[in-house]
């Protein structure tokens, strides 16, 4: 009997890690997920880390579960995708030392180590902050010298996962964009940038292209998972880029990836920067194009946590029904999203409603306010992109878990005045992108996923009044920061 061909895709996000088994058409055959486990690093005011060895064990166990769900399949390729900016440090023997996620800010105290921030922005396409990998390494060097002496190299989290599967080290270009050590326009590591952070170029592993074969699976891992030693390990990339890949958009399109955070991204065929240094410019995984980005920050995570408070056991369908029935604004929220035009993030937020508390105020109002806050934040960042570059299409693409809310899609369509288009694979966008990458590596044509739904904008003038009320509420919370 000929077994069905399938791929194993590992997706390591900020909040959770999952392993999916999918066929070359993108059909999910099995999936298993678990929480990412972080610990506070007491050496710094605001730093967390993860144990790479524990994560690797978790990935192997999730892979076994997903493979069991998938049944009789032949795994021909493995790829990984992950949160951006996160890294794993390795010693000379290739052992994993420490994992530093995107939300680790151990480098905050040394953000001013280089005074040439404009020059860094022009080379890297992003204003340098402790979010990015170079400053995580600086934080280790400056405060944990005994650990630093053991660091020989580092990998993005997805590149580390591929290394654990194959034994081959390499740093994919879209992930390298997030390090502050990579010249985004030239597509290469930069000695000049290394010098600015006093990091030796010997730390930098070889660059590798997404959609190429990194190597074969290590025999012991193949035996543990029950898959063939001939299985190829394919270079994946960052979760945002692979989510975009899953949609198969065109140059000049704008894509909104609605996940834990919400990047709003314009696909460009050349390197673009913002004169006001508000945007990021990234390499795409297609090895040809660039992504101009404004990011609304933590959005989907807010929605998820408020669901746990107000609707802990109810399905999303019930939430959507209750929230869609609201026709007033008894509650307005500002929950810490990022606006590219603001100099500093909103670190205190909440809800504003009239007092005494109205009998009409319900749990649905708080979720409505959360969705409206997300939509308004996306709109603000979209308009910053519009200031930097044109967008003449009458639509935007959306993907990610937040897309399941029809109300959120309607809010965004109304605020942008654009149609919102989603594909059938919107929920598992990063995994679907991983499947496309595996197909590319193995020479298998990709099927363009079907359009699932188009949300047309509604020109009801009430949205302008709601938007103005949101702006006033956000300004009120800014005074508390």
VEXTI-595752 format. One record per residue: x, z, y of N, C-alpha, C in turn. Coordinates in steps of 0.001 Angstrom, whole numbers, padded with zeros to 6 digits, always signed. Example, Ala and Ser with C-alpha at 12.3 -4.5 7.8 and 13.67 -1.06 7.14 Angstrom:
<recs>
+013190+007800-005690+012300+007800-004500+013200+007800-003300;+012850+007080-002250+013670+007140-001060+012900+007870+000030;
</recs>
This chain:
<recs>
+000851+000000-001207+000000+000000+000000+000877+000000+001243;+000553-000877+002202+001279-000929+003467+000696+000101+004425;+001548+000983+004909+001083+002027+005807+000888+001482+007219;-000048+002097+007932-000333+001714+009307+000844+002101+010200;+001315+001168+011036+002415+001451+011949+001940+002382+013065;+002790+003325+013452+002421+004258+014519+003669+004764+015232;+003450+005357+016404+004525+005928+017206+004283+007422+017396;+005362+008152+017591+005291+009573+017916+005749+009742+019367;+004865+010238+020218+005166+010400+021647+005078+011872+022008;+006171+012417+022528+006213+013801+022999+006028+013816+024513;+005096+014621+024988+004766+014703+026417+004920+016164+026852;+005964+016445+027627+006279+017817+028029+005921+017975+029509;+004767+018562+029764+004293+018724+031135+004704+020055+031722;+004192+020342+032910+004489+021614+033555+003780+022764+032849;+002522+022541+032466+001738+023609+031869+001692+023593+030362;+001831+022418+029752+001744+022367+028300+002613+021258+027735;+002806+021328+026440+003565+020316+025706+002665+019786+024606;+002691+018488+024383+001866+017910+023326+002648+016814+022621;+002284+016608+021377+002836+015512+020590+001661+014694+020090;+001726+013393+020329+000638+012501+019915+001172+011439+018963;+000336+011062+018033+000600+009922+017150-000392+008834+017546;+000116+007641+017846-000747+006549+018296-000292+005245+017677;-001239+004342+017498-000865+003023+016970-000454+002112+018124;+000094+000912+017832+000573+000030+018906-000517-000423+019873;-001785-000296+019482-002880-000630+020398-003237+000530+021316;-002592+001672+021119-002840+002836+021965-003898+003778+021440;-004415+003536+020239-005425+004423+019654-004745+005711+019195;-005236+006854+019688-004670+008148+019328-005139+008518+017925;-004191+008729+017011-004507+009050+015626-004387+010546+015346;-003620+011227+016153-003447+012667+015996-002779+013224+017240;-003147+014432+017626-002519+015053+018795-002566+016563+018634;-001464+017220+019006-001387+018673+018968-000704+019137+020238;-001172+020250+020801-000612+020707+022070-000496+022224+022089;+000325+022703+022997+000504+024137+023188+001003+024404+024600;+000989+025644+025007+001438+026029+026343+002956+025972+026440;+003451+025616+027633+004862+025790+027939+005103+027277+028207;+006176+027809+027664+006463+029237+027797+007653+029444+028732;+007401+030130+029836+008431+030375+030847+008728+031869+030959;+009932+032156+031424+010318+033530+031730+010922+033580+033128;+010772+034704+033782+011342+034878+035111+012844+035114+034993;+013598+034453+035865+015040+034676+035926+015311+035687+037036;+015701+036884+036666+015849+037982+037618+017018+037798+038569;+017840+036785+038361+018987+036547+039239+018567+035938+040581;+017298+035500+040695+016848+034762+041884+015476+035270+042320;+015144+035114+043610+013820+035569+044090+012660+034790+043481;+012824+033488+043259+011717+032659+042771+012234+031627+041764;+012462+032112+040558+013033+031245+039545+012439+031563+038184;+012114+030520+037426+011692+030685+036043+012468+029697+035181;+012533+029978+033896+013259+029105+032979+012558+029100+031631;+012983+028198+030748+012467+028191+029385+013640+028112+028419;+013396+028537+027204+014391+028499+026141+014290+027145+025444;+015278+026267+025603+015176+024936+024991+015052+024975+023469;+015751+025919+022821+015675+025991+021360+014259+026330+020902;+013610+027248+021640+012220+027594+021299+011296+026405+021541;+011539+025659+022619+010711+024482+022901+010913+023422+021825;+012143+023243+021382+012401+022234+020344+011692+022599+019043;+011700+023884+018696+010965+024329+017509+009476+024075+017679;+008951+024347+018883+007535+024107+019161+007204+022622+019025;+008066+021745+019539+007833+020303+019453+007782+019856+017993;+008706+020353+017174+008724+019963+015758+007455+020433+015054;+007010+021636+015369+005785+022141+014738+004557+021352+015186;+004495+021017+016470+003380+020205+016963+003402+018817+016333;+004600+018278+016147+004722+016956+015523+004180+016987+014099;+004479+018039+013359+003967+018160+011987+002439+018211+011980;+001872+018957+012936+000415+019053+013008-000211+017699+013344;+000362+017015+014341-000177+015708+014748-000036+014685+013621;+001092+014724+012911+001293+013797+011795+000288+014059+010684;-000014+015325+010433-001010+015658+009411-002383+015124+009796;-002709+015202+011080-003989+014660+011554-004037+013144+011386;-002906+012492+011645-002867+011023+011633-003018+010451+010233;-002663+011235+009217-002783+010740+007852-001637+009823+007464;-001940+008838+006620-000907+007958+006062-000493+006907+007087;+000599+007166+007796+001125+006224+008782+002627+006100+008589;+003174+005021+009097+004616+004817+009113+005093+004880+010556;+005834+005947+010897+006343+006094+012260+007542+005168+012434;+007421+004215+013334+008508+003256+013564+009266+003517+014849;+008698+004325+015753+009396+004626+017007+008956+005983+017537;+009869+006631+018232+009636+007927+018880+010049+007785+020335;+009247+008312+021244+009603+008318+022664+009168+009639+023267;+009711+009951+024436+009348+011187+025121+009116+010911+026594;+008224+011705+027155+007981+011710+028595+007870+013163+029018;+008098+013435+030298+008062+014831+030725+007840+014939+032221;+007577+016178+032623+007556+016544+034030+008839+016059+034701;+008732+015725+035966+009898+015303+036724+010629+016525+037284;+011866+016332+037679+012729+017354+038320+013222+018441+037369;+012589+018619+036212+013046+019619+035260+014263+019122+034491;+015165+020048+034117+016384+019673+033405+016724+020705+032332;+017581+020292+031404+018168+021174+030407+019689+021034+030506;+020386+022163+030635+021849+022164+030688+022403+022292+029281;+023507+021550+029003+024133+021524+027689+025602+021923+027785;+026156+022472+026703+027586+022767+026681+028350+021598+026052;+029676+021754+025914+030517+020656+025427+030159+020249+024011;+029674+021193+023222+029305+020892+021842+027916+020278+021726;+027221+020136+022864+025874+019569+022846+024782+020577+022612;+025136+021873+022635+024128+022915+022471+023348+023113+023763;+022054+023379+023642+021201+023606+024820+021429+025023+025350;+021652+025148+026661+021949+026438+027277+020742+027054+027973;+020097+026293+028841+018967+026811+029619+018105+025639+030072;+016789+025854+030075+015853+024862+030587+015302+025305+031920;+015357+024416+032906+014885+024723+034263+013775+023742+034624;+012517+024201+034675+011393+023288+034913+011316+022849+036370;+010394+021929+036632+010215+021458+038010+009836+022596+038957;+009125+023606+038459+008667+024694+039324+009689+025829+039439;+010914+025596+038966+012002+026550+039126+012695+026294+040471;+012798+027334+041295+013391+027171+042632+014612+028068+042806;+015469+028118+041790+016659+028957+041866+017631+028473+042955;+017486+027243+043411+018396+026714+044426+017920+026884+045854;+016796+027599+046061+016198+027701+047394+017199+028205+048445;+018010+029197+048071+018939+029809+049036+020036+028852+049491;+020251+027769+048745+021353+026859+049049+020858+025481+049496;+019618+025417+049976+019076+024126+050421+019869+023541+051588;+020529+024391+052362+021291+023908+053515+022772+023754+053201;+023121+023654+051911+024524+023525+051533+025144+022257+052100;+024334+021228+052270+024801+019990+052894+024018+019757+054183;+024722+019589+055308+024016+019385+056578+023482+017966+056760;+023883+017043+055881+023555+015629+056081+022246+015260+055390;+021161+015948+055764+019908+015745+055043+019313+014357+055277;+019506+013806+056453+019002+012457+056710+019737+011442+055832;+021041+011595+055726+021821+010691+054885+021399+010816+053420;+021164+012051+052988+020704+012266+051615+019343+011606+051411;+018457+011743+052401+017134+011115+052285+017269+009596+052135;+018134+008987+052933+018264+007531+052894+018807+007046+051543;+019652+007854+050897+020219+007468+049608+019277+007768+048443;+018589+008899+048536+017787+009359+047389+016306+009074+047533;+015851+008746+048747+014438+008470+048960+013585+009708+049032;+014204+010892+049177+013438+012136+049252+014200+013154+050084;+013434+013943+050851+014051+015003+051637+014523+016093+050684;+015774+016523+050760+016317+017435+049747+015760+018851+049830;+015186+019303+048723+014690+020677+048603+015061+021211+047225;+014780+022485+047012+015112+023126+045743+014261+022634+044586;+013254+021798+044853+012488+021190+043768+013385+020344+042877;+014394+019713+043484+015153+018681+042785+016352+019256+042031;+016802+018492+041033+017691+019010+040000+019041+019484+040507;+019633+018786+041466+020976+019156+041932+021004+020595+042412;+019951+021021+043114+019946+022376+043651+019672+023417+042568;+019071+023034+041456+018973+023948+040312+020375+024216+039764;+021170+023140+039656+022545+023296+039176+023379+024137+040152;+023204+023890+041439+023916+024683+042445+023553+026157+042309;+022273+026439+042071+021838+027821+041906+022522+028501+040733;+022674+027771+039618+023385+028327+038462+024843+028583+038827;+025486+027604+039460+026905+027742+039821+027148+028929+040738;+026270+029116+041716+026504+030125+042742+026185+031538+042270;+025248+031702+041350+024837+033057+041008+025088+033430+039549;+025299+032449+038692+025528+032747+037276+026807+032054+036803;+027964+032475+037325+029224+031780+037037+029590+031750+035559;+029273+032803+034814+029627+032803+033391+028838+031734+032639;+027572+031530+033016+026778+030461+032422+027299+029099+032885;+027618+029003+034163+028075+027735+034737+029351+027242+034049;+030238+028152+033683+031478+027764+033026+031221+027061+031701;+030069+027289+031127+029733+026680+029829+029027+025334+029985;+028531+025023+031199+027756+023795+031412+028679+022586+031422;+028402+021645+030537+029185+020416+030464+028426+019210+031001;+027106+019213+030816+026266+018122+031289+024831+018614+031370;+023936+017748+031792+022515+018094+031853+021694+016838+031630;+020470+017041+031176+019545+015934+030920+018181+016286+031490;+017410+015260+031869+016004+015509+032170+015341+016031+030900;+014180+016648+031028+013549+017250+029856+013159+016184+028829;+012667+015035+029288+012326+013977+028324+013586+013401+027676;+014657+013230+028455+015902+012729+027887+016507+013741+026910;+016333+015023+027206+016785+016062+026284+016022+015987+024962;+014693+015810+025032+013897+015696+023803+014361+014508+022968;+014630+013378+023626+015123+012200+022907+016507+012463+022315;+017336+013227+023017+018640+013620+022494+018483+014487+021244;+017524+015407+021269+017303+016269+020105+016825+015455+018903;+016068+014402+019143+015622+013543+018044+016758+012652+017528;+017616+012148+018434+018575+011101+018068+020031+011538+018040;+020362+012602+018778+021758+012994+018919+022508+012180+019951;+021797+011339+020713+022430+010477+021719+021988+010921+023114;+022971+011131+023998+022670+011557+025359+022551+010351+026293;+021573+010406+027189+021395+009373+028206+020381+009847+029220;+020481+009367+030443+019573+009787+031534+018834+008555+032038;+017528+008563+031880+016692+007410+032256+016542+007329+033773;+016448+006113+034303+016535+005891+035744+015407+006544+036544;+014158+006509+036063+013086+007132+036847+013294+008636+036934;+013841+009236+035886+014151+010660+035910+015363+010938+036803;+016348+010052+036779+017536+010225+037617+017173+010209+039102;+016070+009513+039443+015617+009481+040844+015352+010873+041397;+015093+011838+040516+014676+013179+040930+015842+014168+041049;+017074+013710+040918+018209+014634+040827+018916+014914+042140;+018747+014073+043163+019529+014103+044409+020980+013676+044181;+021273+013149+043002+022633+012701+042688+022661+011206+042362;+021560+010534+042618+021347+009146+042185+020970+008304+043395;+021672+007195+043589+021372+006245+044653+020204+005377+044193;+019014+005650+044729+017801+005002+044223+017811+003501+044500;+018285+003078+045665+018296+001660+045995+019240+000884+045080;+020418+001464+044799+021413+000781+043975+021169+000980+042484;+020406+002006+042115+020140+002271+040711+021349+002777+039960;+022103+003691+040588+023300+004221+039935+023602+005628+040436;+024362+006386+039621+024830+007687+040073+025703+007513+041311;+025744+008536+042171+026467+008445+043438+027521+009544+043524;+028791+009145+043590+029854+010117+043787+029705+010789+045149;+029259+010032+046137+029045+010573+047476+028057+011737+047458;+026962+011581+046712+025977+012653+046627+026520+013838+045822;+027265+013562+044774+027875+014663+044016+028771+015502+044921;+029522+014842+045784+030416+015564+046685+029640+016442+047654;+028476+015993+048066+027685+016786+049014+027229+018106+048388;+027018+018113+047074+026588+019332+046395+027722+019992+045602;+028936+019461+045777+030136+019983+045122+029937+020065+043605;+029401+018981+043072+029190+018854+041628+030067+017720+041111;+030776+017961+040031+031704+016979+039486+030936+015854+038799;+031377+014618+039025+030693+013464+038420+030771+013507+036900;+031702+014291+036339+031801+014391+034882+030567+015040+034271;+029751+015720+035100+028505+016318+034622+027463+015266+034262;+027596+014057+034805+026541+013057+034726+026636+012259+033433;+025564+012234+032637+025565+011436+031407+025352+009959+031715;+025522+009080+030741+025276+007648+030966+023814+007404+031339;+023588+006435+032208+022224+006024+032549+021701+005055+031492;+020432+005194+031151+019802+004327+030149+018459+003838+030683;+018050+002667+030249+016815+002044+030737+015634+002381+029838;+014515+002682+030460+013268+002897+029732+012909+001650+028929;+012363+001876+027736+011958+000750+026909+013082+000142+026093;+014247+000823+026022+015343+000373+025166+015537+001391+024042;+016154+000963+022970+016389+001851+021828+017625+002696+022101;+017449+004010+022064+018550+004940+022295+019377+005116+021026;+018722+005173+019885+019399+005357+018603+018365+005592+017510;+018830+005960+016324+017950+006277+015200+017699+007784+015159;+016608+008164+014544+016320+009582+014383+017393+010226+013511;+017761+011462+013827+018737+012182+013030+018147+012454+011637;+018960+012298+010587+018439+012422+009217+017754+013751+008929;+018292+014858+009451+017672+016152+009148+016297+016281+009794;+016140+015692+010988+014828+015730+011656+013844+014825+010921;+014323+013663+010492+013462+012749+009727+012959+013426+008454;+013869+014146+007777+013479+014821+006542+012468+015930+006814;+012678+016681+007883+011767+017777+008214+010367+017261+008529;+010290+016135+009260+008990+015596+009673+008393+014658+008636;+009188+014273+007640+008673+013380+006605+008513+011950+007077;+009435+011497+007937+009387+010112+008412+010709+009418+008079;+010745+008111+008185+011893+007335+007746+013092+007518+008672;+014297+007483+008076+015521+007569+008873+015758+006313+009706;+015032+005257+009394+015163+004008+010167+014367+004039+011464;+013641+005142+011736+012795+005241+012932+013653+005189+014199;+013269+004312+015129+013981+004182+016404+013540+005261+017385;+014509+005825+018107+014206+006702+019240+014342+005856+020502;+013236+005728+021226+013141+004832+022380+013206+005647+023667;+013877+005126+024668+013966+005789+025966+012614+005714+026667;+012057+006863+027019+010778+006922+027728+010987+007016+029227;+010546+008122+029829+010703+008285+031273+009812+009382+031796;+009709+009479+033084+008921+010553+033692+007434+010339+033433;+006682+011451+033400+005260+011364+033059+004471+010562+034081;+004813+010673+035358+004096+009916+036390+004286+008422+036197;+005534+008004+035983+005807+006574+035808+005145+006022+034553;+005162+006797+033466+004528+006282+032251+003010+006246+032381;+002446+007200+033121+001002+007149+033382+000645+005873+034146;+001463+005526+035120+001242+004296+035881+001376+003081+034974;+002384+003085+034114+002600+001984+033176+001366+001731+032319;+000670+002806+031946-000494+002670+031068-001605+001838+031685;-001647+001765+033012-002711+001029+033703-002414-000459+033833;-001134-000816+033712-000667-002174+033974-001120-002672+035353;-000799-001933+036412-001155-002386+037761-000172-003443+038260;-000452-003984+039422+000395-005018+040017+001181-004448+041189;+002241-005157+041564+002966-004808+042790+001990-004828+043957;+002131-003868+044853+001272-003645+046029+000055-002792+045701;-000225-002525+044435-001337-001636+044098-000985-000193+044431;-002026+000612+044620-001858+002056+044765-002512+002736+043573;-001787+003710+043014-002245+004460+041846-002265+005941+042190;-003371+006611+041860-003499+008058+042028-003470+008684+040634;-002460+009517+040384-002311+010171+039081-002800+011607+039236;-003994+011872+038724-004662+013157+038945-004401+014087+037772;-003348+014910+037909-002996+015858+036863-002816+017244+037448;-001824+017983+036944-001505+019299+037502-001234+019176+038991;-000433+018172+039356-000284+017762+040749-000882+016362+040877;-000924+015846+042086-001518+014518+042280-000613+013631+043126;+000245+012838+042483+000999+011824+043221+000090+010657+043599;+000260+010186+044831-000411+008977+045294+000699+007958+045530;+000668+006839+044818+001856+005996+044690+001550+004535+044979;+002400+003935+045805+002347+002493+046077+003474+001807+045303;+003136+000783+044556+004131+000027+043799+004719-001048+044716;+006043-001057+044818+006721-001990+045728+007843-002701+044982;+008156-003914+045445+009233-004679+044796+010567-004521+045520;+010618-003607+046495+011872-003348+047209+011916-001889+047641;+013075-001416+048018+013295-000020+048393+012733+000235+049786;+011845+001197+049892+011181+001541+051160+011412+003014+051444;+011709+003343+052687+011745+004741+053098+010873+004926+054338;+010546+006176+054617+009686+006532+055739+010545+007026+056892;+010364+006460+058080+011149+006866+059246+011000+008352+059552;+009870+008942+059132+009624+010375+059376+009952+011244+058152;+010492+010614+057105+010985+011319+055912+009903+012160+055229;+008684+011624+055179+007577+012353+054570+007343+011974+053117;+007814+010812+052707+007504+010273+051380+008713+010332+050455;+008455+010098+049165+009522+009932+048178+009540+008463+047746;+010733+007990+047392+010850+006658+046800+011555+006809+045454;+010905+006301+044413+011393+006473+043053+011655+005125+042397;+012488+005140+041378+012608+003994+040479+011433+004003+039499;+010929+002818+039191+009887+002702+038183+010537+002475+036818;+009795+002754+035754+010329+002559+034408+010412+001091+034002;+009866+000180+034813+009965-001242+034470+011321-001836+034838;+012202-000986+035413+013579-001371+035739+013671-002423+036843;+012566-002689+037522+012581-003706+038574+011983-003183+039878;+010907-002402+039791+010162-002028+040983+010415-000584+041409;+009922-000282+042604+010050+001045+043191+008658+001634+043411;+008596+002952+043503+007343+003645+043750+007478+004477+045016;+006660+004177+045997+006609+004963+047230+005519+006006+047059;+005867+007275+047249+004973+008363+046849+004745+009381+047953;+003494+009788+048064+003126+011018+048782+002391+011875+047756;+002680+013174+047728+002160+014009+046642+001299+015127+047201;+000088+015257+046663-000836+016294+047124-000542+017660+046514;+000513+017758+045700+000916+019047+045151-000054+019568+044108;-000083+020888+043954-000903+021509+042919-002382+021298+043243;-003047+020565+042388-004463+020227+042596-005253+020485+041318;-004947+019727+040273-005650+019883+039009-005506+021270+038411;-004341+021898+038643-004139+023258+038138-005104+024223+038814;-005359+024041+040120-006347+024870+040815-007728+024718+040177;-008097+023479+039916-009417+023210+039319-009526+023867+037947;-008455+023745+037143-008473+024319+035807-008630+025838+035858;-007912+026483+036757-007965+027942+036824-009296+028442+037365;-009900+027694+038264-011219+028096+038761-012301+027859+037703;-012102+026837+036883-013021+026665+035751-012966+027888+034835;-011758+028395+034597-011601+029565+033727-012294+030797+034311;-012372+030865+035647-013039+031999+036294-014558+031833+036286;-015032+030674+036739-016463+030486+036961-017198+029868+035760;-016487+029068+034974-017113+028395+033829-016221+028552+032605;-015936+029776+032167-014938+029977+031099-015311+029361+029765;-016580+029260+029458-016995+028777+028143-017871+027528+028211;-018092+027018+029422-018987+025879+029576-018212+024559+029540;-018846+023497+029061-018189+022184+029046-018133+021581+030450;-017215+020625+030620-017075+019965+031915-018362+019245+032322;-019124+018792+031339-020360+018070+031651-021343+018962+032417;-021421+020241+032031-022314+021170+032734-021817+021417+034154;-020509+021581+034300-019934+021772+035644-020296+020586+036534;-020095+019399+035987-020341+018191+036765-021814+018106+037183;-022721+018483+036289-024148+018438+036605-024489+019413+037729;-023988+020640+037630-024296+021650+038647-023661+021297+039996;-022420+020839+039950-021708+020552+041197-022297+019318+041879;-022666+018318+041108-023225+017087+041683-024556+017336+042366;-025238+018429+042014-026544+018718+042616-026427+019332+044009;-025229+019704+044428-025045+020360+045734-025196+019343+046857;-025946+019716+047861-026171+018831+049001-025847+019522+050334;-025107+020633+050253-024763+021366+051470-023314+021812+051358;-022801+022441+052399-021428+022962+052366-021450+024453+052659;-022052+025213+051782-022060+026659+051949-020664+027247+051762;-019724+026436+051225-018393+026932+050914-017383+025801+051115;-016281+026090+051813-015209+025120+052024-013908+025763+051564;-013059+024994+050876-011828+025543+050338-010584+024868+050886;-009502+025630+050932-008165+025106+051210-007229+025866+050271;-006718+025169+049262-006096+025864+048130-004635+025508+047915;-003912+025259+048981-002474+025127+048861-001967+023748+048513;-002778+022729+048666-002310+021373+048426-001270+020991+049473;-000530+019931+049185+000510+019465+050091+000021+018260+050878;+000367+018222+052150+000091+017063+052987+001424+016539+053496;+001666+015259+053257+002970+014684+053583+003303+014803+055071;+002290+014875+055922+002549+014958+057351+002855+016348+057858;+002730+017380+057005+002973+018753+057427+004407+019174+057126;+004978+019987+057998+006358+020416+057842+006534+021445+056735;+005509+022261+056481+005630+023297+055467+004345+023348+054649;+004444+023770+053377+003254+023820+052527+002337+024969+052898;+001096+024867+052492+000122+025945+052685+000301+026934+051527;+000846+028123+051822+001124+029087+050754+000043+030160+050642;-000868+030211+051588-002035+031074+051472-003287+030228+051669;-004261+030452+050829-005479+029661+050921-006664+030445+050402;-007794+029776+050329-008985+030451+049842-010231+029682+050212;-011350+030381+050223-012645+029781+050524-013224+030425+051777;-013934+029640+052554-014628+030127+053747-016126+029884+053567;-016911+030928+053766-018368+030794+053720-018973+031792+054706;-020207+031548+055075-020861+032394+056065-021159+033780+055507;-021150+034759+056393-021559+036113+056014-022783+036512+056838;-023662+037362+056330-023610+037887+054962-023738+036779+053921;-023284+037062+052706-023242+036035+051664-024657+035527+051379;-024810+034226+051454-026113+033596+051255-026554+033678+049795;-027869+033832+049596-028405+033813+048238-028268+032430+047612;-028006+031421+048460-027881+030062+047948-026469+029768+047421;-025506+030642+047732-024130+030420+047300-024014+030655+045797;-023519+029663+045077-023422+029743+043614-021999+029433+043172;-021743+029612+041898-020422+029287+041351-020098+027811+041533;-021127+026973+041495-020908+025536+041655-020351+025205+043029;-020705+026008+044051-020191+025752+045399-018672+025904+045449;-018131+026868+044712-016687+027073+044720-015968+025914+044040;-016550+025401+042970-015931+024253+042300-016096+022998+043162;-017266+022856+043791-017466+021733+044719-016397+021766+045810;-016162+022935+046376-015172+023069+047449-013774+022733+046949;-013487+023061+045695-012183+022750+045118-012004+021243+044970;-013014+020566+044449-012946+019111+044307-012845+018429+045671;-013571+018943+046650-013518+018359+047991-012133+018575+048610;-011529+019730+048374-010176+019994+048860-009183+019011+048236;-009324+018771+046935-008436+017812+046270-008608+016420+046868;-009864+015995+047035-010136+014657+047563-009611+014502+048982;-009814+015507+049819-009334+015430+051206-007815+015391+051261;-007172+016154+050398-005710+016151+050361-005180+014799+049903;-005830+014205+048924-005451+012856+048492-005619+011869+049637;-006727+011978+050355-006988+011075+051474-005915+011193+052546;-005537+012430+052892-004507+012634+053915-003196+011969+053495;-002808+012154+052242-001556+011578+051771-001634+010060+051644;-002799+009564+051265-002988+008111+051217-002760+007501+052597;-003272+008145+053627-003127+007583+054972-001681+007656+055471;-000906+008623+054974+000528+008618+055287+001187+007393+054655;+000851+007090+053407+001376+005876+052781+001000+004641+053579;-000228+004621+054064-000692+003476+054857+000104+003327+056154;+000596+004435+056696+001424+004363+057891+002803+003773+057602;+003282+003980+056367+004610+003505+055985+004566+002065+055492;+003514+001704+054780+003415+000381+054185+001945-000023+054101;+001685-001296+054083+000308-001779+054054-000322-001607+052675;-001645-001539+052672-002394-001590+051411-003677-002362+051684;-003689-003630+051306-004797-004515+051658-005831-004664+050545;-005506-004214+049330-006470-004311+048239-007692-003447+048544;-008840-003843+047994-010071-003084+048237-010313-002029+047161;-009274-001678+046400-009413-000723+045307-008147+000128+045198;-008279+001262+044505-007134+002043+044037-007359+002336+042562;-006267+002497+041821-006339+002911+040422-006290+004433+040350;-006922+005002+039328-006783+006423+039044-006603+006631+037545;-005816+007658+037208-005679+008075+035817-005328+009554+035799;-005360+010153+034615-005068+011574+034481-006330+012376+034200;-006135+013633+033841-007257+014476+033436-008302+014680+034504;-007900+014709+035798-008858+014927+036873-009869+013811+037026;-009558+012667+036447-010420+011494+036587-011756+011686+035879;-011813+012635+034931-013071+012827+034207-014201+013288+035129;-013873+013778+036325-014908+014171+037270-015389+012959+038064;-016627+012528+037781-017203+011416+038537-017352+011773+040005;-017657+013050+040274-017837+013478+041657-016525+013345+042427;-015396+013737+041809-014106+013592+042479-013819+012125+042768;-014104+011249+041824-013877+009821+042053-014743+009314+043198;-015984+009800+043286-016859+009377+044375-016349+009885+045717;-015910+011152+045749-015335+011705+046975-014168+010838+047459;-013269+010489+046534-012077+009711+046905-012466+008315+047382;-013388+007680+046681-013849+006351+047107-014420+006411+048519;-015205+007447+048794-015827+007556+050116-014795+007811+051212;-013839+008700+050952-012847+009036+051974-011869+007903+052231;-011525+007148+051177-010575+006051+051343-011253+004753+051742;-012555+004654+051498-013248+003394+051737-012807+002313+050772;-012397+002728+049570-011900+001807+048551-012621+002064+047229;-012729+001032+046423-013230+001226+045067-012201+002005+044256;-012672+002896+043399-011800+003630+042483-012011+003061+041086;-010918+002571+040480-010984+001887+039189-010240+002711+038149;-010860+002922+036990-010203+003636+035898-010236+002787+034633;-009244+003015+033757-009163+002335+032474-009696+003265+031373;-009885+002691+030197-010404+003470+029067-009419+004548+028610;-008124+004385+028914-007105+005323+028435-006723+006364+029487;-007593+006617+030456-007198+007456+031598-006830+008880+031200;-007450+009434+030143-007207+010831+029780-005795+011046+029242;-005305+010112+028433-003984+010233+027803-003031+009210+028414;-002980+009170+029740-002253+008100+030420-000760+008113+030105;-000131+009299+030124+001314+009353+029865+001627+008947+028427;+000807+009394+027486+000999+009002+026089+000805+007494+025937;-000215+006945+026596-000451+005500+026527+000729+004728+027103;+001316+005271+028171+002527+004656+028716+003671+004714+027725;+003776+005827+026981+004793+005935+025946+004613+004902+024855;+003356+004639+024494+003067+003588+023507+003526+002230+024028;+003240+001941+025301+003652+000660+025894+005169+000507+025882;+005868+001623+026141+007332+001602+026140+007860+001306+024738;+007257+001925+023726+007661+001666+022333+007399+000213+021957;+006251-000317+022363+005966-001731+022105+007024-002631+022725;+007411-002321+023970+008442-003117+024641+009741-003104+023846;+010125-001915+023373+011391-001784+022654+011380-002546+021338;+010214-002594+020686+010111-003247+019381+009632-004687+019471;+009430-005190+020687+009028-006583+020864+007585-006864+020501;+006723-005854+020633+005305-006006+020317+004518-006171+021615;+003697-007202+021757+002939-007401+023005+001985-006232+023265;+001899-005835+024516+000971-004773+024902-000404-005349+025203;-001426-004627+024782-002790-004999+025144-003153-004315+026453;-003687-005068+027388-004128-004467+028645-005400-003674+028368;-005401-002361+028658-006618-001573+028389-007779-002044+029248;-008969-001904+028724-010147-002378+029437-010476-001476+030627;-011102-002084+031635-011618-001306+032762-012845-000538+032296;-012827+000785+032499-013929+001610+032036-015027+001723+033083;-014630+001933+034329-015642+002193+035352-015064+001911+036745;-015919+001432+037630-015555+001209+039030-016507+002026+039897;-015949+002878+040748-016762+003696+041656-016720+003067+043044;-017852+002660+043534-017947+002012+044853-018044+003076+045949;-017444+002829+047106-017562+003797+048207-018963+003854+048777;-019342+005045+049215-020641+005296+049840-020375+005642+051296;-020977+004948+052207-020687+005126+053630-021548+006193+054300;-022128+007096+053536-022959+008169+054105-022163+008946+055164;-022657+009055+056403-021907+009718+057479-021691+011207+057256;-022396+011826+056304-022220+013254+056068-020790+013565+055633;-020129+012596+054987-018766+012849+054507-017800+013066+055667;-018021+012393+056775-017161+012595+057947-017297+014009+058486;-018510+014547+058481-018729+015919+058937-018093+016919+057974;-018238+016678+056684-017607+017563+055697-016087+017535+055847;-015549+016350+056108-014090+016207+056248-013591+016993+057463;-014324+016906+058567-013944+017645+059772-013995+019148+059522;-014979+019593+058746-015081+021011+058425-013909+021459+057552;-013499+020606+056613-012337+020918+055775-011071+021040+056628;-010915+020130+057583-009732+020164+058457-009682+021471+059236;-010809+021907+059751-010847+023164+060509-010510+024350+059614;-011016+024334+058401-010742+025427+057469-009261+025477+057112;-008671+024339+056880-007245+024302+056540-006401+024828+057694;-006756+024449+058914-006019+024946+060080-006128+026466+060179;-007286+027002+059827-007473+028453+059887-006548+029153+058898;-006406+028595+057702-005521+029209+056713-004051+029060+057074;-003701+027986+057799-002307+027806+058192-001822+028948+059092;-002722+029542+059832-002324+030651+060712-001951+031890+059913;-002312+031968+058631-001984+033118+057788-000642+032964+057096;-000048+031763+057134+001212+031523+056412+002395+032186+057133;
</recs>
